[in-house]
């Protein structure tokens, strides 16, 4: 009997994952947020969900981890829904920076203060400042509830140990945010420490591979959740988010990932990666050991293998 692609994936995912796990040895767990350093370096987990909600898991998919930079994709979507395209892109650009995610370099070089894109730290902080809400608590609750809705899981919440750990040690993000403030990218009424507080909480939202895959599946479906039959995000905004994932989602290794795997993806320093195959799958991966660009070594290895095997590249 000829197997469908899904049956083939279900049969082979565990073995491929074990092969990719070897790549974790080339990486290192992030420790600049001290609480992240406890993650198991050789872990690798993966969940795929198809657009009907069929789910397949492999490896350490029971691990929970904080979204970190993966959150930036979804906060951008909420900011677009709150404020519209024009307002959002008055505050942040649309171009890859080619620099590290926390770099200050180009902030002063081109259009002073305007971050290159919403997926580097400076851009994400500017976007978080646009989320509606009368207080930082209200802004965070709106972000969290939006993430819960996309993931179809009302238990998702912030890991306050990771939040506190980043809050204590985020000297560079603080300096980026004060630079934005100095250049009026953050409005007069916005206090720098308030934006950072919401940003750190958003980065510390904790998920597992399945919740991430479900969020990816909604994007793969153009904002429509086939499982519940609800349209959750306008298609145009999903298109914007997916484009940023391709051009900037893997930091300054986005070009290499586009050539090797060719699917929209976004990584975080916890080692998580969200990826999607348009119209077909949402994918959640965790592999805490990172390469020098801040991407999961084993996670990238696995996504590349899957994409080549099934010819997933969108290019
Ligand atoms: N919270 C992290 C930071 O701002 C997110 C960075 C990341 O995942 N690349 O440094």
Boltz pocket constraint, residues with backbone or C-beta under 6 A from the ligand:
constraints:
  - pocket:
      binder: B
      contacts: [[A, 67], [A, 68], [A, 69], [A, 70], [A, 101], [A, 102], [A, 121], [A, 166], [A, 173], [A, 199], [A, 203], [A, 267], [A, 268], [A, 269], [A, 270], [A, 294]]
      max_distance: 6.0
